[in-house]
Amino acid sequence: MKKLFSGLLMGFSALAYANNEVVINVSSKNPSFVVSLAANPTTGYQWSVVEFDKNLLTLSNSIYEKPKSNLIGAGGKMLFTFNLNKGKTYPAQTKMVFKYARSWEPESGTIKNVTINFANPSD
């Protein structure tokens, strides 16, 4: 029983960790891409961009998209639109960090790591 519980706990931990990792494939043929993160501002939590390579990318827009449901308190999505900076040589990938926290609790919150894979323009 102990082994079963340990196995389940490890599995759920791995699953939780996996949920904090997002991978987006980007082609230089498309100069912009969107990072979409589940959000519910009625709880006081909001997403902020903690880190990204400003030499490669520009944050052009961030907007909250309401849920399609009319349920009170239902969550929607926070959409962050990034543009590729022109004239750059892109590495195979770059990392971005987002934080979901309440403004009055800046030390707590959830971190979401996003990996951007840059595809070869001929792909």
Beta strands, then each sheet from edge to edge (+ up, - down):
strand 1: 21-27
strand 2: 32-39
strand 3: 45-51
strand 4: 57-65
strand 5: 76-84
strand 6: 93-102
strand 7: 110-119
sheet 1: 1+ 7+ 6- 3+
sheet 2: 2+ 5- 4+
end
